[in-house]
Amino acid sequence: MVLPSAWRAIYHNVKALGYGGTHPYHEEGNLAVNCCTGELRPVVFKIEKL
């Protein structure tokens, strides 16, 4: 389950990859890494375009 605050943190990268965008800071270009900063435990998301 993705919490609303986590979705807000990763939405821009999910949308960019979903519409064919790439991220030049990764070799493959089809990968994004986001962090959702929580009060107690931050969560890191690895988002890949398959």
mmCIF entry with sequence, helices, sheets and N, C-alpha, C, O atoms, coordinates in Angstrom:
data_MODEL
# 
_entry.id   MODEL 
# 
_entity.id                         1 
_entity.type                       polymer 
_entity.pdbx_number_of_molecules   1 
# 
_entity_poly.entity_id                      1 
_entity_poly.type                           'polypeptide(L)' 
_entity_poly.nstd_linkage                   no 
_entity_poly.nstd_monomer                   no 
_entity_poly.pdbx_seq_one_letter_code       MVLPSAWRAIYHNVKALGYGGTHPYHEEGNLAVNCCTGELRPVVFKIEKL 
_entity_poly.pdbx_seq_one_letter_code_can   MVLPSAWRAIYHNVKALGYGGTHPYHEEGNLAVNCCTGELRPVVFKIEKL 
_entity_poly.pdbx_strand_id                 A 
# 
loop_
_entity_poly_seq.entity_id 
_entity_poly_seq.num 
_entity_poly_seq.mon_id 
_entity_poly_seq.hetero 
1 1  MET n 
1 2  VAL n 
1 3  LEU n 
1 4  PRO n 
1 5  SER n 
1 6  ALA n 
1 7  TRP n 
1 8  ARG n 
1 9  ALA n 
1 10 ILE n 
1 11 TYR n 
1 12 HIS n 
1 13 ASN n 
1 14 VAL n 
1 15 LYS n 
1 16 ALA n 
1 17 LEU n 
1 18 GLY n 
1 19 TYR n 
1 20 GLY n 
1 21 GLY n 
1 22 THR n 
1 23 HIS n 
1 24 PRO n 
1 25 TYR n 
1 26 HIS n 
1 27 GLU n 
1 28 GLU n 
1 29 GLY n 
1 30 ASN n 
1 31 LEU n 
1 32 ALA n 
1 33 VAL n 
1 34 ASN n 
1 35 CYS n 
1 36 CYS n 
1 37 THR n 
1 38 GLY n 
1 39 GLU n 
1 40 LEU n 
1 41 ARG n 
1 42 PRO n 
1 43 VAL n 
1 44 VAL n 
1 45 PHE n 
1 46 LYS n 
1 47 ILE n 
1 48 GLU n 
1 49 LYS n 
1 50 LEU n 
# 
_struct_asym.id          A 
_struct_asym.entity_id   1 
# 
_struct_conf.conf_type_id            HELX_P 
_struct_conf.id                      HELX_P1 
_struct_conf.pdbx_PDB_helix_id       AA1 
_struct_conf.beg_label_comp_id       PRO 
_struct_conf.beg_label_asym_id       A 
_struct_conf.beg_label_seq_id        4 
_struct_conf.pdbx_beg_PDB_ins_code   ? 
_struct_conf.end_label_comp_id       GLY 
_struct_conf.end_label_asym_id       A 
_struct_conf.end_label_seq_id        18 
_struct_conf.pdbx_end_PDB_ins_code   ? 
_struct_conf.beg_auth_comp_id        PRO 
_struct_conf.beg_auth_asym_id        A 
_struct_conf.beg_auth_seq_id         4 
_struct_conf.end_auth_comp_id        GLY 
_struct_conf.end_auth_asym_id        A 
_struct_conf.end_auth_seq_id         18 
_struct_conf.pdbx_PDB_helix_class    1 
_struct_conf.details                 ? 
_struct_conf.pdbx_PDB_helix_length   15 
# 
_struct_conf_type.id          HELX_P 
_struct_conf_type.criteria    ? 
_struct_conf_type.reference   ? 
# 
_struct_sheet.id               AA1 
_struct_sheet.type             ? 
_struct_sheet.number_strands   2 
_struct_sheet.details          ? 
# 
_struct_sheet_order.sheet_id     AA1 
_struct_sheet_order.range_id_1   1 
_struct_sheet_order.range_id_2   2 
_struct_sheet_order.offset       ? 
_struct_sheet_order.sense        anti-parallel 
# 
loop_
_struct_sheet_range.sheet_id 
_struct_sheet_range.id 
_struct_sheet_range.beg_label_comp_id 
_struct_sheet_range.beg_label_asym_id 
_struct_sheet_range.beg_label_seq_id 
_struct_sheet_range.pdbx_beg_PDB_ins_code 
_struct_sheet_range.end_label_comp_id 
_struct_sheet_range.end_label_asym_id 
_struct_sheet_range.end_label_seq_id 
_struct_sheet_range.pdbx_end_PDB_ins_code 
_struct_sheet_range.beg_auth_comp_id 
_struct_sheet_range.beg_auth_asym_id 
_struct_sheet_range.beg_auth_seq_id 
_struct_sheet_range.end_auth_comp_id 
_struct_sheet_range.end_auth_asym_id 
_struct_sheet_range.end_auth_seq_id 
AA1 1 LEU A 31 ? CYS A 36 ? LEU A 31 CYS A 36 
AA1 2 VAL A 43 ? GLU A 48 ? VAL A 43 GLU A 48 
# 
loop_
_atom_site.group_PDB 
_atom_site.id 
_atom_site.type_symbol 
_atom_site.label_atom_id 
_atom_site.label_alt_id 
_atom_site.label_comp_id 
_atom_site.label_asym_id 
_atom_site.label_entity_id 
_atom_site.label_seq_id 
_atom_site.pdbx_PDB_ins_code 
_atom_site.Cartn_x 
_atom_site.Cartn_y 
_atom_site.Cartn_z 
_atom_site.occupancy 
_atom_site.B_iso_or_equiv 
_atom_site.pdbx_formal_charge 
_atom_site.auth_seq_id 
_atom_site.auth_comp_id 
_atom_site.auth_asym_id 
_atom_site.auth_atom_id 
_atom_site.pdbx_PDB_model_num 
ATOM 1   N N  . MET A 1 1  ? 0.845  -1.176 0.000   1.00 0.00 ? 1  MET A N  1 
ATOM 2   C CA . MET A 1 1  ? 0.000  0.000  0.000   1.00 0.00 ? 1  MET A CA 1 
ATOM 3   C C  . MET A 1 1  ? 0.893  1.243  0.000   1.00 0.00 ? 1  MET A C  1 
ATOM 4   O O  . MET A 1 1  ? 1.798  1.367  0.826   1.00 0.00 ? 1  MET A O  1 
ATOM 5   N N  . VAL A 1 2  ? 0.638  2.133  -0.906  1.00 0.00 ? 2  VAL A N  1 
ATOM 6   C CA . VAL A 1 2  ? 1.399  3.386  -0.976  1.00 0.00 ? 2  VAL A CA 1 
ATOM 7   C C  . VAL A 1 2  ? 0.580  4.482  -0.306  1.00 0.00 ? 2  VAL A C  1 
ATOM 8   O O  . VAL A 1 2  ? -0.563 4.739  -0.685  1.00 0.00 ? 2  VAL A O  1 
ATOM 9   N N  . LEU A 1 3  ? 1.167  5.114  0.678   1.00 0.00 ? 3  LEU A N  1 
ATOM 10  C CA . LEU A 1 3  ? 0.488  6.183  1.393   1.00 0.00 ? 3  LEU A CA 1 
ATOM 11  C C  . LEU A 1 3  ? 0.438  7.442  0.544   1.00 0.00 ? 3  LEU A C  1 
ATOM 12  O O  . LEU A 1 3  ? 1.295  7.630  -0.319  1.00 0.00 ? 3  LEU A O  1 
ATOM 13  N N  . PRO A 1 4  ? -0.538 8.305  0.764   1.00 0.00 ? 4  PRO A N  1 
ATOM 14  C CA . PRO A 1 4  ? -0.645 9.532  -0.041  1.00 0.00 ? 4  PRO A CA 1 
ATOM 15  C C  . PRO A 1 4  ? 0.623  10.384 -0.034  1.00 0.00 ? 4  PRO A C  1 
ATOM 16  O O  . PRO A 1 4  ? 0.986  10.953 -1.064  1.00 0.00 ? 4  PRO A O  1 
ATOM 17  N N  . SER A 1 5  ? 1.291  10.480 1.094   1.00 0.00 ? 5  SER A N  1 
ATOM 18  C CA . SER A 1 5  ? 2.509  11.302 1.133   1.00 0.00 ? 5  SER A CA 1 
ATOM 19  C C  . SER A 1 5  ? 3.624  10.660 0.310   1.00 0.00 ? 5  SER A C  1 
ATOM 20  O O  . SER A 1 5  ? 4.418  11.366 -0.313  1.00 0.00 ? 5  SER A O  1 
ATOM 21  N N  . ALA A 1 6  ? 3.690  9.336  0.304   1.00 0.00 ? 6  ALA A N  1 
ATOM 22  C CA . ALA A 1 6  ? 4.689  8.648  -0.514  1.00 0.00 ? 6  ALA A CA 1 
ATOM 23  C C  . ALA A 1 6  ? 4.370  8.829  -1.989  1.00 0.00 ? 6  ALA A C  1 
ATOM 24  O O  . ALA A 1 6  ? 5.271  9.049  -2.798  1.00 0.00 ? 6  ALA A O  1 
ATOM 25  N N  . TRP A 1 7  ? 3.107  8.739  -2.338  1.00 0.00 ? 7  TRP A N  1 
ATOM 26  C CA . TRP A 1 7  ? 2.715  8.925  -3.738  1.00 0.00 ? 7  TRP A CA 1 
ATOM 27  C C  . TRP A 1 7  ? 3.069  10.330 -4.226  1.00 0.00 ? 7  TRP A C  1 
ATOM 28  O O  . TRP A 1 7  ? 3.515  10.499 -5.361  1.00 0.00 ? 7  TRP A O  1 
ATOM 29  N N  . ARG A 1 8  ? 2.871  11.335 -3.375  1.00 0.00 ? 8  ARG A N  1 
ATOM 30  C CA . ARG A 1 8  ? 3.246  12.706 -3.746  1.00 0.00 ? 8  ARG A CA 1 
ATOM 31  C C  . ARG A 1 8  ? 4.746  12.807 -3.996  1.00 0.00 ? 8  ARG A C  1 
ATOM 32  O O  . ARG A 1 8  ? 5.180  13.566 -4.863  1.00 0.00 ? 8  ARG A O  1 
ATOM 33  N N  . ALA A 1 9  ? 5.533  12.056 -3.252  1.00 0.00 ? 9  ALA A N  1 
ATOM 34  C CA . ALA A 1 9  ? 6.987  12.126 -3.390  1.00 0.00 ? 9  ALA A CA 1 
ATOM 35  C C  . ALA A 1 9  ? 7.475  11.465 -4.679  1.00 0.00 ? 9  ALA A C  1 
ATOM 36  O O  . ALA A 1 9  ? 8.468  11.912 -5.254  1.00 0.00 ? 9  ALA A O  1 
ATOM 37  N N  . ILE A 1 10 ? 6.799  10.409 -5.148  1.00 0.00 ? 10 ILE A N  1 
ATOM 38  C CA . ILE A 1 10 ? 7.292  9.675  -6.312  1.00 0.00 ? 10 ILE A CA 1 
ATOM 39  C C  . ILE A 1 10 ? 6.506  9.950  -7.592  1.00 0.00 ? 10 ILE A C  1 
ATOM 40  O O  . ILE A 1 10 ? 6.914  9.511  -8.668  1.00 0.00 ? 10 ILE A O  1 
ATOM 41  N N  . TYR A 1 11 ? 5.390  10.666 -7.495  1.00 0.00 ? 11 TYR A N  1 
ATOM 42  C CA . TYR A 1 11 ? 4.489  10.845 -8.629  1.00 0.00 ? 11 TYR A CA 1 
ATOM 43  C C  . TYR A 1 11 ? 5.180  11.444 -9.851  1.00 0.00 ? 11 TYR A C  1 
ATOM 44  O O  . TYR A 1 11 ? 4.976  10.964 -10.966 1.00 0.00 ? 11 TYR A O  1 
ATOM 45  N N  . HIS A 1 12 ? 5.984  12.470 -9.667  1.00 0.00 ? 12 HIS A N  1 
ATOM 46  C CA . HIS A 1 12 ? 6.599  13.136 -10.826 1.00 0.00 ? 12 HIS A CA 1 
ATOM 47  C C  . HIS A 1 12 ? 7.512  12.192 -11.608 1.00 0.00 ? 12 HIS A C  1 
ATOM 48  O O  . HIS A 1 12 ? 7.549  12.259 -12.837 1.00 0.00 ? 12 HIS A O  1 
ATOM 49  N N  . ASN A 1 13 ? 8.246  11.314 -10.924 1.00 0.00 ? 13 ASN A N  1 
ATOM 50  C CA . ASN A 1 13 ? 9.109  10.366 -11.632 1.00 0.00 ? 13 ASN A CA 1 
ATOM 51  C C  . ASN A 1 13 ? 8.310  9.235  -12.260 1.00 0.00 ? 13 ASN A C  1 
ATOM 52  O O  . ASN A 1 13 ? 8.651  8.778  -13.350 1.00 0.00 ? 13 ASN A O  1 
ATOM 53  N N  . VAL A 1 14 ? 7.259  8.773  -11.602 1.00 0.00 ? 14 VAL A N  1 
ATOM 54  C CA . VAL A 1 14 ? 6.407  7.735  -12.183 1.00 0.00 ? 14 VAL A CA 1 
ATOM 55  C C  . VAL A 1 14 ? 5.763  8.256  -13.467 1.00 0.00 ? 14 VAL A C  1 
ATOM 56  O O  . VAL A 1 14 ? 5.723  7.556  -14.479 1.00 0.00 ? 14 VAL A O  1 
ATOM 57  N N  . LYS A 1 15 ? 5.265  9.476  -13.418 1.00 0.00 ? 15 LYS A N  1 
ATOM 58  C CA . LYS A 1 15 ? 4.620  10.070 -14.586 1.00 0.00 ? 15 LYS A CA 1 
ATOM 59  C C  . LYS A 1 15 ? 5.630  10.270 -15.723 1.00 0.00 ? 15 LYS A C  1 
ATOM 60  O O  . LYS A 1 15 ? 5.324  9.964  -16.876 1.00 0.00 ? 15 LYS A O  1 
ATOM 61  N N  . ALA A 1 16 ? 6.809  10.771 -15.416 1.00 0.00 ? 16 ALA A N  1 
ATOM 62  C CA . ALA A 1 16 ? 7.829  10.996 -16.446 1.00 0.00 ? 16 ALA A CA 1 
ATOM 63  C C  . ALA A 1 16 ? 8.228  9.682  -17.117 1.00 0.00 ? 16 ALA A C  1 
ATOM 64  O O  . ALA A 1 16 ? 8.302  9.619  -18.344 1.00 0.00 ? 16 ALA A O  1 
ATOM 65  N N  . LEU A 1 17 ? 8.481  8.648  -16.346 1.00 0.00 ? 17 LEU A N  1 
ATOM 66  C CA . LEU A 1 17 ? 8.860  7.365  -16.929 1.00 0.00 ? 17 LEU A CA 1 
ATOM 67  C C  . LEU A 1 17 ? 7.699  6.745  -17.696 1.00 0.00 ? 17 LEU A C  1 
ATOM 68  O O  . LEU A 1 17 ? 7.911  6.120  -18.734 1.00 0.00 ? 17 LEU A O  1 
ATOM 69  N N  . GLY A 1 18 ? 6.484  6.909  -17.202 1.00 0.00 ? 18 GLY A N  1 
ATOM 70  C CA . GLY A 1 18 ? 5.309  6.361  -17.865 1.00 0.00 ? 18 GLY A CA 1 
ATOM 71  C C  . GLY A 1 18 ? 5.050  6.972  -19.226 1.00 0.00 ? 18 GLY A C  1 
ATOM 72  O O  . GLY A 1 18 ? 4.520  6.301  -20.112 1.00 0.00 ? 18 GLY A O  1 
ATOM 73  N N  . TYR A 1 19 ? 5.410  8.228  -19.410 1.00 0.00 ? 19 TYR A N  1 
ATOM 74  C CA . TYR A 1 19 ? 5.210  8.901  -20.689 1.00 0.00 ? 19 TYR A CA 1 
ATOM 75  C C  . TYR A 1 19 ? 6.454  8.875  -21.580 1.00 0.00 ? 19 TYR A C  1 
ATOM 76  O O  . TYR A 1 19 ? 6.544  9.626  -22.551 1.00 0.00 ? 19 TYR A O  1 
ATOM 77  N N  . GLY A 1 20 ? 7.408  8.009  -21.245 1.00 0.00 ? 20 GLY A N  1 
ATOM 78  C CA . GLY A 1 20 ? 8.573  7.832  -22.115 1.00 0.00 ? 20 GLY A CA 1 
ATOM 79  C C  . GLY A 1 20 ? 9.769  8.677  -21.774 1.00 0.00 ? 20 GLY A C  1 
ATOM 80  O O  . GLY A 1 20 ? 10.758 8.661  -22.507 1.00 0.00 ? 20 GLY A O  1 
ATOM 81  N N  . GLY A 1 21 ? 9.714  9.408  -20.698 1.00 0.00 ? 21 GLY A N  1 
ATOM 82  C CA . GLY A 1 21 ? 10.855 10.226 -20.301 1.00 0.00 ? 21 GLY A CA 1 
ATOM 83  C C  . GLY A 1 21 ? 11.993 9.370  -19.772 1.00 0.00 ? 21 GLY A C  1 
ATOM 84  O O  . GLY A 1 21 ? 11.797 8.210  -19.409 1.00 0.00 ? 21 GLY A O  1 
ATOM 85  N N  . THR A 1 22 ? 13.164 9.943  -19.733 1.00 0.00 ? 22 THR A N  1 
ATOM 86  C CA . THR A 1 22 ? 14.329 9.252  -19.188 1.00 0.00 ? 22 THR A CA 1 
ATOM 87  C C  . THR A 1 22 ? 15.004 10.159 -18.169 1.00 0.00 ? 22 THR A C  1 
ATOM 88  O O  . THR A 1 22 ? 14.768 11.366 -18.130 1.00 0.00 ? 22 THR A O  1 
ATOM 89  N N  . HIS A 1 23 ? 15.839 9.555  -17.357 1.00 0.00 ? 23 HIS A N  1 
ATOM 90  C CA . HIS A 1 23 ? 16.595 10.308 -16.362 1.00 0.00 ? 23 HIS A CA 1 
ATOM 91  C C  . HIS A 1 23 ? 18.073 10.158 -16.685 1.00 0.00 ? 23 HIS A C  1 
ATOM 92  O O  . HIS A 1 23 ? 18.617 9.061  -16.559 1.00 0.00 ? 23 HIS A O  1 
ATOM 93  N N  . PRO A 1 24 ? 18.727 11.216 -17.091 1.00 0.00 ? 24 PRO A N  1 
ATOM 94  C CA . PRO A 1 24 ? 20.109 11.125 -17.566 1.00 0.00 ? 24 PRO A CA 1 
ATOM 95  C C  . PRO A 1 24 ? 21.127 10.763 -16.489 1.00 0.00 ? 24 PRO A C  1 
ATOM 96  O O  . PRO A 1 24 ? 22.258 10.409 -16.823 1.00 0.00 ? 24 PRO A O  1 
ATOM 97  N N  . TYR A 1 25 ? 20.766 10.839 -15.218 1.00 0.00 ? 25 TYR A N  1 
ATOM 98  C CA . TYR A 1 25 ? 21.731 10.535 -14.177 1.00 0.00 ? 25 TYR A CA 1 
ATOM 99  C C  . TYR A 1 25 ? 21.835 9.044  -13.891 1.00 0.00 ? 25 TYR A C  1 
ATOM 100 O O  . TYR A 1 25 ? 22.587 8.647  -13.001 1.00 0.00 ? 25 TYR A O  1 
ATOM 101 N N  . HIS A 1 26 ? 21.101 8.206  -14.620 1.00 0.00 ? 26 HIS A N  1 
ATOM 102 C CA . HIS A 1 26 ? 21.256 6.752  -14.544 1.00 0.00 ? 26 HIS A CA 1 
ATOM 103 C C  . HIS A 1 26 ? 21.645 6.252  -15.922 1.00 0.00 ? 26 HIS A C  1 
ATOM 104 O O  . HIS A 1 26 ? 21.161 6.772  -16.927 1.00 0.00 ? 26 HIS A O  1 
ATOM 105 N N  . GLU A 1 27 ? 22.518 5.244  -15.985 1.00 0.00 ? 27 GLU A N  1 
ATOM 106 C CA . GLU A 1 27 ? 23.025 4.748  -17.264 1.00 0.00 ? 27 GLU A CA 1 
ATOM 107 C C  . GLU A 1 27 ? 21.912 4.288  -18.197 1.00 0.00 ? 27 GLU A C  1 
ATOM 108 O O  . GLU A 1 27 ? 21.916 4.621  -19.382 1.00 0.00 ? 27 GLU A O  1 
ATOM 109 N N  . GLU A 1 28 ? 20.956 3.521  -17.668 1.00 0.00 ? 28 GLU A N  1 
ATOM 110 C CA . GLU A 1 28 ? 19.899 2.976  -18.506 1.00 0.00 ? 28 GLU A CA 1 
ATOM 111 C C  . GLU A 1 28 ? 18.895 4.046  -18.909 1.00 0.00 ? 28 GLU A C  1 
ATOM 112 O O  . GLU A 1 28 ? 18.306 3.959  -19.986 1.00 0.00 ? 28 GLU A O  1 
ATOM 113 N N  . GLY A 1 29 ? 18.691 5.044  -18.075 1.00 0.00 ? 29 GLY A N  1 
ATOM 114 C CA . GLY A 1 29 ? 17.726 6.084  -18.354 1.00 0.00 ? 29 GLY A CA 1 
ATOM 115 C C  . GLY A 1 29 ? 16.309 5.712  -17.979 1.00 0.00 ? 29 GLY A C  1 
ATOM 116 O O  . GLY A 1 29 ? 15.433 6.576  -17.970 1.00 0.00 ? 29 GLY A O  1 
ATOM 117 N N  . ASN A 1 30 ? 16.055 4.442  -17.668 1.00 0.00 ? 30 ASN A N  1 
ATOM 118 C CA . ASN A 1 30 ? 14.705 4.002  -17.334 1.00 0.00 ? 30 ASN A CA 1 
ATOM 119 C C  . ASN A 1 30 ? 14.558 3.709  -15.842 1.00 0.00 ? 30 ASN A C  1 
ATOM 120 O O  . ASN A 1 30 ? 13.773 2.848  -15.443 1.00 0.00 ? 30 ASN A O  1 
ATOM 121 N N  . LEU A 1 31 ? 15.301 4.416  -15.045 1.00 0.00 ? 31 LEU A N  1 
ATOM 122 C CA . LEU A 1 31 ? 15.333 4.171  -13.611 1.00 0.00 ? 31 LEU A CA 1 
ATOM 123 C C  . LEU A 1 31 ? 15.277 5.494  -12.864 1.00 0.00 ? 31 LEU A C  1 
ATOM 124 O O  . LEU A 1 31 ? 15.882 6.482  -13.279 1.00 0.00 ? 31 LEU A O  1 
ATOM 125 N N  . ALA A 1 32 ? 14.551 5.500  -11.767 1.00 0.00 ? 32 ALA A N  1 
ATOM 126 C CA . ALA A 1 32 ? 14.507 6.684  -10.904 1.00 0.00 ? 32 ALA A CA 1 
ATOM 127 C C  . ALA A 1 32 ? 14.547 6.223  -9.454  1.00 0.00 ? 32 ALA A C  1 
ATOM 128 O O  . ALA A 1 32 ? 14.000 5.173  -9.118  1.00 0.00 ? 32 ALA A O  1 
ATOM 129 N N  . VAL A 1 33 ? 15.182 6.990  -8.613  1.00 0.00 ? 33 VAL A N  1 
ATOM 130 C CA . VAL A 1 33 ? 15.240 6.699  -7.191  1.00 0.00 ? 33 VAL A CA 1 
ATOM 131 C C  . VAL A 1 33 ? 14.682 7.906  -6.453  1.00 0.00 ? 33 VAL A C  1 
ATOM 132 O O  . VAL A 1 33 ? 15.139 9.032  -6.648  1.00 0.00 ? 33 VAL A O  1 
ATOM 133 N N  . ASN A 1 34 ? 13.684 7.659  -5.600  1.00 0.00 ? 34 ASN A N  1 
ATOM 134 C CA . ASN A 1 34 ? 13.052 8.717  -4.824  1.00 0.00 ? 34 ASN A CA 1 
ATOM 135 C C  . ASN A 1 34 ? 13.064 8.361  -3.354  1.00 0.00 ? 34 ASN A C  1 
ATOM 136 O O  . ASN A 1 34 ? 13.118 7.188  -2.984  1.00 0.00 ? 34 ASN A O  1 
ATOM 137 N N  . CYS A 1 35 ? 13.013 9.378  -2.526  1.00 0.00 ? 35 CYS A N  1 
ATOM 138 C CA . CYS A 1 35 ? 12.938 9.174  -1.087  1.00 0.00 ? 35 CYS A CA 1 
ATOM 139 C C  . CYS A 1 35 ? 11.717 9.905  -0.544  1.00 0.00 ? 35 CYS A C  1 
ATOM 140 O O  . CYS A 1 35 ? 11.501 11.082 -0.830  1.00 0.00 ? 35 CYS A O  1 
ATOM 141 N N  . CYS A 1 36 ? 10.936 9.197  0.233   1.00 0.00 ? 36 CYS A N  1 
ATOM 142 C CA . CYS A 1 36 ? 9.804  9.790  0.930   1.00 0.00 ? 36 CYS A CA 1 
ATOM 143 C C  . CYS A 1 36 ? 10.252 10.023 2.365   1.00 0.00 ? 36 CYS A C  1 
ATOM 144 O O  . CYS A 1 36 ? 10.489 9.073  3.111   1.00 0.00 ? 36 CYS A O  1 
ATOM 145 N N  . THR A 1 37 ? 10.364 11.261 2.739   1.00 0.00 ? 37 THR A N  1 
ATOM 146 C CA . THR A 1 37 ? 10.857 11.562 4.074   1.00 0.00 ? 37 THR A CA 1 
ATOM 147 C C  . THR A 1 37 ? 9.719  11.479 5.080   1.00 0.00 ? 37 THR A C  1 
ATOM 148 O O  . THR A 1 37 ? 8.801  12.299 5.071   1.00 0.00 ? 37 THR A O  1 
ATOM 149 N N  . GLY A 1 38 ? 9.793  10.496 5.928   1.00 0.00 ? 38 GLY A N  1 
ATOM 150 C CA . GLY A 1 38 ? 8.813  10.342 6.985   1.00 0.00 ? 38 GLY A CA 1 
ATOM 151 C C  . GLY A 1 38 ? 9.377  10.887 8.278   1.00 0.00 ? 38 GLY A C  1 
ATOM 152 O O  . GLY A 1 38 ? 10.577 11.144 8.379   1.00 0.00 ? 38 GLY A O  1 
ATOM 153 N N  . GLU A 1 39 ? 8.526  11.065 9.258   1.00 0.00 ? 39 GLU A N  1 
ATOM 154 C CA . GLU A 1 39 ? 9.003  11.591 10.535  1.00 0.00 ? 39 GLU A CA 1 
ATOM 155 C C  . GLU A 1 39 ? 9.903  10.598 11.251  1.00 0.00 ? 39 GLU A C  1 
ATOM 156 O O  . GLU A 1 39 ? 10.911 10.979 11.847  1.00 0.00 ? 39 GLU A O  1 
ATOM 157 N N  . LEU A 1 40 ? 9.537  9.320  11.191  1.00 0.00 ? 40 LEU A N  1 
ATOM 158 C CA . LEU A 1 40 ? 10.310 8.325  11.919  1.00 0.00 ? 40 LEU A CA 1 
ATOM 159 C C  . LEU A 1 40 ? 11.195 7.475  11.012  1.00 0.00 ? 40 LEU A C  1 
ATOM 160 O O  . LEU A 1 40 ? 12.337 7.175  11.360  1.00 0.00 ? 40 LEU A O  1 
ATOM 161 N N  . ARG A 1 41 ? 10.668 7.086  9.844   1.00 0.00 ? 41 ARG A N  1 
ATOM 162 C CA . ARG A 1 41 ? 11.412 6.204  8.955   1.00 0.00 ? 41 ARG A CA 1 
ATOM 163 C C  . ARG A 1 41 ? 11.303 6.675  7.513   1.00 0.00 ? 41 ARG A C  1 
ATOM 164 O O  . ARG A 1 41 ? 10.230 6.555  6.920   1.00 0.00 ? 41 ARG A O  1 
ATOM 165 N N  . PRO A 1 42 ? 12.365 7.203  6.928   1.00 0.00 ? 42 PRO A N  1 
ATOM 166 C CA . PRO A 1 42 ? 12.312 7.544  5.505   1.00 0.00 ? 42 PRO A CA 1 
ATOM 167 C C  . PRO A 1 42 ? 12.291 6.256  4.676   1.00 0.00 ? 42 PRO A C  1 
ATOM 168 O O  . PRO A 1 42 ? 12.856 5.238  5.078   1.00 0.00 ? 42 PRO A O  1 
ATOM 169 N N  . VAL A 1 43 ? 11.640 6.313  3.527   1.00 0.00 ? 43 VAL A N  1 
ATOM 170 C CA . VAL A 1 43 ? 11.519 5.161  2.638   1.00 0.00 ? 43 VAL A CA 1 
ATOM 171 C C  . VAL A 1 43 ? 12.100 5.530  1.289   1.00 0.00 ? 43 VAL A C  1 
ATOM 172 O O  . VAL A 1 43 ? 11.807 6.600  0.755   1.00 0.00 ? 43 VAL A O  1 
ATOM 173 N N  . VAL A 1 44 ? 12.925 4.649  0.730   1.00 0.00 ? 44 VAL A N  1 
ATOM 174 C CA . VAL A 1 44 ? 13.540 4.879  -0.573  1.00 0.00 ? 44 VAL A CA 1 
ATOM 175 C C  . VAL A 1 44 ? 12.832 3.989  -1.587  1.00 0.00 ? 44 VAL A C  1 
ATOM 176 O O  . VAL A 1 44 ? 12.660 2.792  -1.358  1.00 0.00 ? 44 VAL A O  1 
ATOM 177 N N  . PHE A 1 45 ? 12.419 4.584  -2.720  1.00 0.00 ? 45 PHE A N  1 
ATOM 178 C CA . PHE A 1 45 ? 11.742 3.866  -3.780  1.00 0.00 ? 45 PHE A CA 1 
ATOM 179 C C  . PHE A 1 45 ? 12.642 3.785  -4.996  1.00 0.00 ? 45 PHE A C  1 
ATOM 180 O O  . PHE A 1 45 ? 13.220 4.786  -5.419  1.00 0.00 ? 45 PHE A O  1 
ATOM 181 N N  . LYS A 1 46 ? 12.761 2.589  -5.559  1.00 0.00 ? 46 LYS A N  1 
ATOM 182 C CA . LYS A 1 46 ? 13.450 2.392  -6.827  1.00 0.00 ? 46 LYS A CA 1 
ATOM 183 C C  . LYS A 1 46 ? 12.352 2.173  -7.866  1.00 0.00 ? 46 LYS A C  1 
ATOM 184 O O  . LYS A 1 46 ? 11.593 1.208  -7.782  1.00 0.00 ? 46 LYS A O  1 
ATOM 185 N N  . ILE A 1 47 ? 12.274 3.072  -8.842  1.00 0.00 ? 47 ILE A N  1 
ATOM 186 C CA . ILE A 1 47 ? 11.210 3.045  -9.833  1.00 0.00 ? 47 ILE A CA 1 
ATOM 187 C C  . ILE A 1 47 ? 11.862 2.698  -11.173 1.00 0.00 ? 47 ILE A C  1 
ATOM 188 O O  . ILE A 1 47 ? 12.762 3.400  -11.636 1.00 0.00 ? 47 ILE A O  1 
ATOM 189 N N  . GLU A 1 48 ? 11.399 1.605  -11.791 1.00 0.00 ? 48 GLU A N  1 
ATOM 190 C CA . GLU A 1 48 ? 11.949 1.164  -13.068 1.00 0.00 ? 48 GLU A CA 1 
ATOM 191 C C  . GLU A 1 48 ? 10.858 1.076  -14.116 1.00 0.00 ? 48 GLU A C  1 
ATOM 192 O O  . GLU A 1 48 ? 9.744  0.632  -13.837 1.00 0.00 ? 48 GLU A O  1 
ATOM 193 N N  . LYS A 1 49 ? 11.187 1.500  -15.319 1.00 0.00 ? 49 LYS A N  1 
ATOM 194 C CA . LYS A 1 49 ? 10.287 1.341  -16.452 1.00 0.00 ? 49 LYS A CA 1 
ATOM 195 C C  . LYS A 1 49 ? 10.569 -0.023 -17.060 1.00 0.00 ? 49 LYS A C  1 
ATOM 196 O O  . LYS A 1 49 ? 11.697 -0.308 -17.462 1.00 0.00 ? 49 LYS A O  1 
ATOM 197 N N  . LEU A 1 50 ? 9.548  -0.861 -17.129 1.00 0.00 ? 50 LEU A N  1 
ATOM 198 C CA . LEU A 1 50 ? 9.739  -2.223 -17.658 1.00 0.00 ? 50 LEU A CA 1 
ATOM 199 C C  . LEU A 1 50 ? 9.388  -2.306 -19.118 1.00 0.00 ? 50 LEU A C  1 
ATOM 200 O O  . LEU A 1 50 ? 9.491  -3.376 -19.717 1.00 0.00 ? 50 LEU A O  1 
# 
